Amino acid sequence: MQTKPQRFSFYVQAIFWVSLCLRIFFLFNHNLQAEEAYYWNYSVHLDFGYIDHPPLVAVLIKLSTTLFGLNEFAVRFPALLCWGIATFFQYRWCEIIQKGSGQFSILLLSILPFFFVDSCIITPDMPMLAAWSAGLYFLYRALCLRESRAWYAVGISLGFGLLAKYSIGLIIIATGIFVLTNEERRRWLRRKEPYYAALITLTLFSPVLYWNSLHNWASFAFQSTRRLQTHFSFSLQELIGWLILFLTPIGLIGLRKLFKHADNKALPTQTITFLQIYTLVPLLVYTVYSCFYGTKFNWIGPGLLAILPWLSYLMYQKIDVLRQWLNMSPLLIGTYTLIMFCISYGQPEFLNKMLFTKMVSWERLTEDLYQVAASHSTQKSKPVFMPLDLYGIASELNFYQTKQRKTQPNLEPYSVVQSGLMFGFWTSPADLHGKTVVLISPVKNRLENDTLNSTTQPLSSIQSIWGVSQGQESHTVRYYYQIVRML
């Protein structure tokens, strides 16, 4: 007699709770990454938009830090919350397609690499992931179950998605293809509900449009024409590698079965077509893009949400597939545990230095740089930090100086001036004439270029300072600094 999938519920729940505990542990136990600190700086400068992203991630961080205080957990908590929202809608969607398969979508969202890693750090991808999941759920109800009122929820979901990240526009493209390729679905074009949904989306998105109209459409240009003007880079092999990593070989086999009639004929044709189109469209867009330009690891992740109901269905129908996923789960959870331990405690040291050199203790490094600035501070003049990277050093210094002041109120933070990304809107290097500046760079030769030397008067030689690993505090990355006066 075949074993029923319900008998594995205990193992699925155990994996979920273990993965959740690991996530919570990670939220607390390591310093912010540069990207996270950068988005925290968003929340300090709340606005209707930013040059590289819409504002939802900033609003969520602001609400969380107001509630939980200024700490790493508070900055990252919205990521876990958004993962929970995405999990809720995936569960509901899977239960509609095949009652009893929802628990397996929770399993997949608990263990698959993209969904695990991204739920432990705060980026615009996480609020978009929540909106993407909700959008797919309500689109399925509207287009496949013919629930006209679901369109209004579609509009809300896509509106919040566009407030998180523009990439959710791929769902709109997929929806157009899904509707136009079937006569019965084209009837929706003669109904009011899709247009009301579009109006709701546009209304929610209007603050971003307003901000862009005031800034020469800078954000849209940054995410479109700027990317298309970058140098040629064939990165299809990287995209394929990310896909293999994110889905695992078991998931890739399941993806292939989605497009084989012999394997998918048990589900309604409309459901299969929906899953195929909403999975394929994002992958095809990024595949074409990767043939000409570089790609990033997080781009394809949200697009994989549409394959999860199918993989969950396969687990429900085939015990051997379920066993394969359950057998892989301890390996994945163990890998995440090792990575977390290595980042948080710097052990084993050789692995930390090999893979996680960028994960330095910014809390410690900020204290050291603060002492450098303090040693050149006078009653009349306080030095200003000027990092020479794009945004990372400035973001970390702002966060950890502010956090340091919470525990030591008498310590006045030193100003940070930077011109990269949004720092070009928030600060102005042109105002530094005659001031003492601490130049900081991860690369020594940036402090030696002729342009910089012609606009500064050196007050010290170029010196180095170590970024140490978290926990173990072994030397991992060398940073360089120089005290100068701006001419």
Phi, psi and omega per residue, in radians:
M1 nan 2.312 -3.091
Q2 -1.232 2.402 3.117
T3 -1.217 2.388 3.128
K4 -1.430 2.483 -3.130
P5 -1.008 -0.519 -3.103
Q6 -1.061 -0.429 -3.139
R7 -1.186 -0.268 -3.141
F8 -1.664 0.090 -3.074
S9 -1.022 -0.648 -3.135
F10 -1.051 -0.756 -3.119
Y11 -1.186 -0.690 3.110
V12 -1.089 -0.786 3.137
Q13 -1.141 -0.683 3.128
A14 -1.091 -0.760 3.122
I15 -1.105 -0.718 3.126
F16 -1.050 -0.850 -3.071
W17 -1.194 -0.642 3.090
V18 -1.123 -0.792 -3.137
S19 -1.133 -0.629 3.114
L20 -1.148 -0.750 3.113
C21 -1.096 -0.690 3.095
L22 -1.104 -0.726 3.108
R23 -1.046 -0.848 -3.118
I24 -1.081 -0.723 3.087
F25 -1.002 -0.762 -3.074
F26 -1.212 -0.559 3.121
L27 -1.067 -0.575 -3.070
F28 -1.521 -0.579 -2.700
N29 -1.894 0.441 2.927
H30 -2.741 2.739 -3.080
N31 -1.135 2.770 3.125
L32 -1.118 2.449 2.945
Q33 -1.278 2.853 -3.083
A34 -1.005 -0.722 -3.139
E35 -1.109 -0.717 3.140
E36 -1.129 -0.760 3.112
A37 -1.115 -0.609 3.110
Y38 -1.115 -0.757 3.134
Y39 -1.242 -0.478 2.996
W40 -1.114 -0.685 3.065
N41 -1.066 -0.592 2.974
Y42 -0.892 -0.869 -3.023
S43 -1.158 -0.423 3.076
V44 -1.311 -0.514 3.138
H45 -2.020 1.113 -3.097
L46 -1.025 2.359 -3.137
D47 -2.684 3.040 3.132
F48 -1.357 -0.178 -3.141
G49 -3.002 2.949 3.110
Y50 -2.449 2.844 -3.009
I51 -1.128 -0.555 -3.054
D52 -1.890 -0.223 -3.141
H53 -2.719 2.778 2.966
P54 -1.233 3.089 -2.890
P55 -1.624 -0.038 -2.972
L56 -1.063 -0.701 -3.132
V57 -1.077 -0.624 3.118
A58 -1.165 -0.726 3.139
V59 -1.115 -0.750 -3.134
L60 -1.123 -0.747 3.105
I61 -1.116 -0.719 3.130
K62 -1.079 -0.781 3.123
L63 -1.111 -0.734 -3.092
S64 -1.188 -0.771 -3.139
T65 -1.232 -0.499 3.033
T66 -1.155 -0.641 -3.109
L67 -1.394 -0.763 -3.004
F68 -1.854 -0.080 -3.117
G69 1.607 3.094 -3.095
L70 -1.554 1.714 3.103
N71 -2.773 2.958 -3.072
E72 -1.103 -0.695 3.135
F73 -1.042 -0.779 -3.104
A74 -1.107 -0.677 3.127
V75 -1.146 -0.671 -3.049
R76 -1.557 -0.308 -3.040
F77 -0.931 -0.684 3.114
P78 -1.004 -0.502 3.106
A79 -1.114 -0.779 3.122
L80 -1.154 -0.697 3.114
L81 -1.081 -0.781 3.138
C82 -1.149 -0.650 3.054
W83 -1.069 -0.723 3.100
G84 -1.083 -0.710 3.107
I85 -1.126 -0.781 3.110
A86 -1.063 -0.719 3.128
T87 -1.105 -0.731 3.127
F88 -1.027 -0.848 -3.099
F89 -1.241 -0.598 3.064
Q90 -1.119 -0.730 3.110
Y91 -1.051 -0.832 -3.120
R92 -1.094 -0.717 -3.130
W93 -1.136 -0.804 3.135
C94 -1.096 -0.638 3.122
E95 -1.151 -0.541 3.060
I96 -1.200 -0.762 -3.099
I97 -1.224 -0.781 3.123
Q98 -2.619 1.864 -3.128
K99 -1.031 2.272 -3.120
G100 1.770 -0.205 -3.112
S101 -1.602 -0.146 -3.085
G102 -1.044 -0.630 -3.122
Q103 -1.083 -0.487 -3.116
F104 -1.363 -0.449 3.008
S105 -1.181 -0.625 3.067
I106 -1.113 -0.697 3.087
L107 -1.025 -0.831 -3.100
L108 -1.134 -0.740 3.125
L109 -1.211 -0.318 3.115
S110 -1.455 -0.507 -2.973
I111 -2.050 -0.436 -3.082
L112 -1.135 2.412 -2.963
P113 -0.944 -0.832 -3.099
F114 -1.063 -0.822 -3.059
F115 -1.222 -0.469 3.077
F116 -1.323 -0.930 -3.043
V117 -1.097 -0.802 -3.065
D118 -1.231 -0.367 3.098
S119 -1.409 -0.090 3.125
C120 -1.764 -0.129 3.124
I121 -2.314 2.634 -3.100
I122 -1.681 2.086 3.044
T123 -2.497 2.929 3.065
P124 -1.079 -0.299 3.131
D125 -1.083 -0.575 -3.040
M126 -1.263 -0.852 3.024
P127 -1.080 -0.574 3.067
M128 -1.155 -0.662 3.119
L129 -1.047 -0.762 3.114
A130 -1.084 -0.790 -3.138
A131 -1.182 -0.641 3.124
W132 -1.102 -0.798 3.137
S133 -1.090 -0.794 3.106
A134 -1.109 -0.715 3.136
G135 -1.070 -0.774 3.107
L136 -1.092 -0.733 -3.140
Y137 -1.060 -0.856 -3.094
F138 -1.307 -0.560 3.049
L139 -1.121 -0.678 3.103
Y140 -1.104 -0.754 3.122
R141 -1.133 -0.642 -3.128
A142 -1.303 -0.817 -2.990
L143 -1.553 -0.585 -3.093
C144 -1.738 -0.566 3.123
L145 -1.762 -0.036 3.081
R146 1.013 0.699 3.072
E147 -1.636 1.758 -3.011
S148 -1.089 -0.591 -3.099
R149 -1.205 -0.339 3.123
A150 -1.128 -0.366 3.139
W151 -1.056 -0.598 -3.123
Y152 -1.158 -0.668 3.071
A153 -1.199 -0.564 3.043
V154 -1.047 -0.798 3.137
G155 -1.051 -0.729 3.120
I156 -1.146 -0.782 -3.116
S157 -1.067 -0.838 -3.119
L158 -1.212 -0.564 3.087
G159 -1.098 -0.825 3.092
F160 -1.177 -0.585 3.090
G161 -1.082 -0.726 3.111
L162 -1.231 -0.416 3.021
L163 -1.304 -0.246 3.132
A164 -1.680 -0.883 -3.081
K165 -2.856 2.439 -3.048
Y166 -1.174 -0.346 -3.067
S167 -1.043 -0.372 -3.132
I168 -1.154 -0.186 3.029
G169 -1.028 -0.353 3.078
L170 -1.084 -0.530 3.061
I171 -1.121 -0.658 3.129
I172 -1.132 -0.722 3.083
I173 -1.085 -0.809 3.136
A174 -1.081 -0.672 3.129
T175 -1.120 -0.739 3.093
G176 -1.034 -0.762 3.122
I177 -1.140 -0.776 -3.111
F178 -1.097 -0.710 -3.115
V179 -1.262 -0.753 -3.018
L180 -1.316 -0.319 -3.072
T181 -1.564 0.177 -3.135
N182 -2.570 2.295 -3.073
E183 -1.090 -0.735 -3.127
E184 -1.120 -0.694 3.141
R185 -1.260 -0.472 3.109
R186 -1.143 -0.312 3.105
R187 -1.098 -0.416 3.095
W188 -1.072 -0.410 -3.136
L189 -1.214 -0.261 3.105
R190 -1.784 0.148 3.122
R191 -1.868 2.732 -3.088
K192 -1.351 -0.497 -2.960
E193 -1.041 -0.791 3.123
P194 -1.061 -0.588 -3.123
Y195 -1.295 -0.618 3.027
Y196 -1.136 -0.668 3.092
A197 -1.071 -0.753 3.114
A198 -1.101 -0.666 3.124
L199 -1.155 -0.708 3.093
I200 -1.087 -0.789 3.123
T201 -1.042 -0.822 -3.121
L202 -1.111 -0.661 3.128
T203 -1.119 -0.793 3.124
L204 -1.140 -0.571 -3.091
F205 -1.457 -0.185 -3.014
S206 -1.028 -0.598 3.089
P207 -1.022 -0.632 3.120
V208 -1.197 -0.707 3.081
L209 -1.074 -0.721 3.133
Y210 -1.086 -0.828 -3.138
W211 -1.051 -0.779 -3.133
N212 -1.119 -0.638 3.133
S213 -1.121 -0.489 3.121
L214 -1.468 -0.264 -3.053
H215 -2.167 0.644 3.033
N216 0.994 0.612 3.104
W217 0.972 0.670 -3.010
A218 -1.085 -0.718 -3.081
S219 -1.187 -0.732 3.123
F220 -1.138 -0.694 3.106
A221 -1.147 -0.701 -3.135
F222 -1.047 -0.711 -3.058
Q223 -1.601 -0.036 -3.114
S224 -2.185 -1.447 -3.046
T225 -1.093 -0.611 3.125
R226 -1.070 -0.744 3.139
R227 -1.158 -0.644 -3.111
L228 -1.311 -0.229 3.129
Q229 -1.666 -0.017 3.112
T230 -1.264 2.868 -3.072
H231 -1.202 2.724 -3.126
F232 -1.086 2.354 3.107
S233 -2.671 1.954 3.114
F234 -1.409 1.965 -3.051
S235 -2.215 0.397 -3.122
L236 -1.036 -0.658 -3.133
Q237 -1.093 -0.602 3.091
E238 -1.179 -0.740 3.129
L239 -1.060 -0.753 3.114
I240 -1.111 -0.699 3.111
G241 -1.084 -0.757 3.094
W242 -1.105 -0.672 -3.135
L243 -1.123 -0.749 3.108
I244 -1.106 -0.741 -3.136
L245 -1.150 -0.786 -3.037
F246 -1.264 -0.633 -3.116
L247 -1.646 -0.377 -3.014
T248 1.182 2.791 3.132
P249 -0.988 -0.618 3.121
I250 -1.104 -0.755 3.120
G251 -1.151 -0.629 3.113
L252 -1.139 -0.669 3.067
I253 -1.094 -0.731 3.089
G254 -1.106 -0.676 3.098
L255 -1.067 -0.732 3.111
R256 -1.099 -0.684 -3.130
K257 -1.155 -0.476 3.123
L258 -1.058 -0.478 -3.092
F259 -1.809 0.207 3.065
K260 -1.899 2.101 -3.064
H261 -1.051 -0.615 -3.115
A262 -1.097 -0.459 -3.115
D263 -1.670 -0.480 -3.015
N264 -1.842 0.064 -3.018
K265 -1.214 -0.250 -3.118
A266 -1.263 -0.431 3.121
L267 -1.629 2.702 3.106
P268 -0.986 2.505 -3.118
T269 -0.982 -0.702 -3.114
Q270 -1.105 -0.677 3.112
T271 -1.149 -0.797 3.138
I272 -1.078 -0.782 3.132
T273 -1.070 -0.715 3.106
F274 -1.037 -0.871 -3.121
L275 -1.112 -0.692 -3.129
Q276 -1.126 -0.849 -3.069
I277 -1.181 -0.782 -3.081
Y278 -1.297 -0.264 2.996
T279 -1.527 -0.743 -2.987
L280 -1.313 -0.690 -3.051
V281 -1.019 -0.918 3.108
P282 -1.047 -0.700 -3.130
L283 -1.125 -0.720 -3.140
L284 -1.159 -0.720 3.131
V285 -1.052 -0.820 -3.115
Y286 -1.272 -0.496 3.073
T287 -1.136 -0.826 3.106
V288 -1.077 -0.789 -3.134
Y289 -1.061 -0.709 -3.076
S290 -1.197 -0.273 3.093
C291 -1.313 -0.209 -3.085
F292 -2.235 -0.418 -3.034
Y293 -2.396 2.885 3.087
G294 -1.263 2.652 3.130
T295 -2.109 2.884 3.099
K296 -2.045 2.652 -2.991
F297 -1.113 -0.499 -3.021
N298 -1.529 -0.058 -3.030
W299 -1.175 -0.766 -3.007
I300 -1.466 -0.198 -3.044
G301 -0.961 -0.985 -3.112
P302 -1.044 -0.566 3.131
G303 -1.136 -0.297 3.135
L304 -1.398 -0.119 3.122
L305 -1.040 -0.574 -3.072
A306 -1.238 -0.324 3.127
I307 -1.510 -0.309 -3.037
L308 -1.100 -0.706 3.088
P309 -1.053 -0.609 3.117
W310 -1.211 -0.797 3.109
L311 -1.098 -0.629 3.089
S312 -1.172 -0.680 3.103
Y313 -1.101 -0.736 3.115
L314 -1.083 -0.685 3.104
M315 -1.139 -0.651 3.132
Y316 -1.187 -0.658 -3.050
Q317 -1.472 -0.524 -3.004
K318 -2.221 1.954 -3.096
I319 -1.090 -0.612 -3.121
D320 -1.146 -0.610 3.076
V321 -1.171 -0.738 3.103
L322 -1.063 -0.751 3.136
R323 -1.092 -0.668 3.124
Q324 -1.054 -0.778 3.117
W325 -1.154 -0.724 3.134
L326 -1.146 -0.625 3.111
N327 -1.223 -0.569 3.136
M328 -1.342 -0.448 -3.038
S329 -0.985 -0.844 3.129
P330 -1.049 -0.611 3.114
L331 -1.118 -0.793 3.139
L332 -1.166 -0.801 3.137
I333 -1.082 -0.714 3.111
G334 -1.102 -0.686 3.105
T335 -1.112 -0.769 3.120
Y336 -1.097 -0.681 3.141
T337 -1.100 -0.759 3.118
L338 -1.085 -0.773 -3.139
I339 -1.088 -0.782 3.140
M340 -1.084 -0.770 -3.135
F341 -1.100 -0.707 -3.114
C342 -1.150 -0.737 -3.134
I343 -1.233 -0.775 -3.020
S344 -1.326 -0.551 -3.036
Y345 -2.125 -0.006 3.088
G346 1.201 0.325 -3.130
Q347 -2.178 2.497 -0.137
P348 -1.191 2.505 -2.975
E349 -1.076 -0.703 -3.098
F350 -1.125 -0.643 3.134
L351 -1.232 -0.670 3.115
N352 -1.087 -0.756 -3.126
K353 -1.261 -0.465 -3.122
M354 -1.376 -0.691 -2.970
L355 -2.014 -0.443 -2.951
F356 -2.220 0.713 -3.120
T357 -1.135 -0.456 3.140
K358 -1.349 -0.254 -3.097
M359 -1.507 1.026 -3.106
V360 -1.432 2.908 3.067
S361 -1.398 1.654 -3.135
W362 -1.224 -0.401 3.066
E363 -1.121 -0.773 3.113
R364 -1.226 -0.761 -3.109
L365 -1.137 -0.635 3.086
T366 -1.117 -0.720 3.096
E367 -1.062 -0.735 -3.130
D368 -1.156 -0.759 3.126
L369 -1.188 -0.572 3.078
Y370 -1.068 -0.729 3.128
Q371 -1.149 -0.621 3.075
V372 -1.067 -0.825 3.140
A373 -1.143 -0.697 -3.111
A374 -1.115 -0.574 -3.122
S375 -1.231 -0.259 3.115
H376 -2.002 0.315 -3.125
S377 -1.671 2.473 3.069
T378 -2.209 3.024 3.124
Q379 -1.119 -0.524 -3.108
K380 -1.592 -0.389 -3.009
S381 -2.505 2.334 3.044
K382 -2.022 2.311 3.118
P383 -1.094 2.786 3.093
V384 -2.094 2.367 3.053
F385 -1.368 2.342 3.025
M386 -2.312 1.644 3.085
P387 -1.217 2.598 -3.115
L388 -1.907 0.342 3.006
D389 -1.770 -2.908 -3.050
L390 -1.362 -0.878 -3.107
Y391 -2.792 -0.312 -2.950
G392 -1.098 -0.903 -3.079
I393 -1.114 -0.779 3.138
A394 -1.066 -0.719 -3.130
S395 -1.100 -0.800 -3.115
E396 -1.169 -0.753 -3.137
L397 -1.077 -0.729 3.130
N398 -1.097 -0.781 -3.101
F399 -1.160 -0.882 -3.010
Y400 -1.347 -0.419 2.971
Q401 -1.191 -0.708 3.119
T402 -1.153 -0.725 3.107
K403 -1.141 -0.695 3.126
Q404 -1.058 -0.651 -3.119
R405 -1.228 -0.412 3.106
K406 -1.140 -0.627 -3.141
T407 -1.623 -0.396 3.124
Q408 -2.283 1.388 -3.020
P409 -1.016 -0.395 -3.097
N410 -1.346 -0.221 -3.123
L411 -1.491 2.039 3.107
E412 -1.492 2.198 3.125
P413 -1.204 2.594 3.073
Y414 -1.554 2.460 -3.125
S415 -1.112 2.584 3.101
V416 -2.094 2.158 -3.141
V417 -2.006 2.313 -3.062
Q418 -2.658 2.705 -3.121
S419 -2.045 -0.045 -3.096
G420 -1.406 2.474 3.081
L421 0.854 -2.257 -3.057
M422 -1.243 -0.303 3.104
F423 -1.107 -0.438 3.056
G424 -1.153 -0.394 3.069
F425 -1.538 -0.550 -3.010
W426 -1.563 -0.502 -3.078
T427 -2.279 2.874 -3.106
S428 -2.389 1.816 3.088
P429 -1.059 -0.347 -3.119
A430 -1.169 -0.294 -3.101
D431 -1.535 0.173 -3.006
L432 -1.685 0.136 -3.089
H433 -0.945 2.159 3.092
G434 1.440 -0.016 -3.073
K435 -1.632 2.696 3.048
T436 -1.430 2.286 -3.034
V437 -2.262 2.425 3.009
V438 -1.736 1.815 3.089
L439 -1.383 2.345 -3.108
I440 -2.287 2.353 -3.129
S441 -2.592 2.530 3.022
P442 -1.394 -0.162 -3.118
V443 -2.212 2.222 -3.029
K444 -1.117 -0.682 -3.024
N445 -1.196 -0.241 3.057
R446 -1.207 -0.393 3.099
L447 -1.502 -0.085 -3.041
E448 -1.972 0.084 -3.071
N449 -1.316 2.678 -3.015
D450 -1.147 -0.652 -3.118
T451 -1.079 -0.758 3.130
L452 -1.169 -0.731 -3.113
N453 -1.138 -0.497 -3.118
S454 -1.364 -0.244 -3.107
T455 -1.971 0.084 -3.114
T456 -2.372 2.718 3.015
Q457 -1.985 1.992 -3.095
P458 -1.098 2.352 3.032
L459 -1.944 -0.108 3.088
S460 -2.717 2.889 3.026
S461 -1.346 2.938 3.061
I462 -1.263 2.190 -3.121
Q463 -2.176 2.880 -3.097
S464 -2.058 2.752 3.099
I465 -2.540 2.459 -3.043
W466 -1.614 2.370 2.867
G467 -1.566 2.236 -3.044
V468 -1.857 2.754 3.112
S469 -1.207 2.751 3.137
Q470 -1.360 2.390 3.127
G471 1.497 -1.172 -3.072
Q472 -1.356 -0.504 -3.138
E473 0.998 0.722 3.002
S474 -1.588 2.617 -3.088
H475 -1.118 2.256 -3.130
T476 -2.198 -0.822 -3.087
V477 -2.299 2.339 3.112
R478 -1.669 2.269 3.018
Y479 -1.935 2.708 -3.100
Y480 -2.101 2.525 3.111
Y481 -2.507 2.770 3.098
Q482 -2.623 2.420 3.079
I483 -1.578 2.198 -3.124
V484 -2.395 2.876 2.965
R485 -1.973 2.281 -3.120
M486 -1.320 2.299 -3.133
L487 -1.523 nan nan
